[in-house]
Amino acid sequence: MYEPIRSPSVHTPADDADFPQRSREEELDIQLAGHLAALLAVTDELGLGAAGDRIAEQVARLRGAPPARHAGLTDAAPTDLHRRAHALAGRALLVAASRADTTAAILAAERMDAHTAALAGPAPSGQLVGAH
């Protein structure tokens, strides 16, 4: 009455697929490089050359090639750029910590501190930032 199925079902799992699969470490490297590249773009827009160079070194280490440096301006207010950079550094810190990349984690934490200080404004003279 019915003809037998001659081809495999589309619902059959493809155990021997020919596409490359990445490890968790490779995925985290890609994520971390992406967050750092985005942080680099905002850092360059803020005109923070030395910080941008340090971030670019880490992106190059993770990707195996130097990143393209951001040259365009968004005309965003510096406060907004510092907030965006702080959030991006926080994301980079989380990924760096999960992959146990101490160098990238320290860099991301330093950038978070720098953008927090920039958002807080100048410290009153005679008083250390973060001192209790």
Summary of the structure (lengths in Angstrom):
residues: 132
radius of gyration: 22.0
end to end distance: 84.7
largest distance: 92.9
contacts: 295
relative contact order: 0.12
helix: 59%
strand: 0%
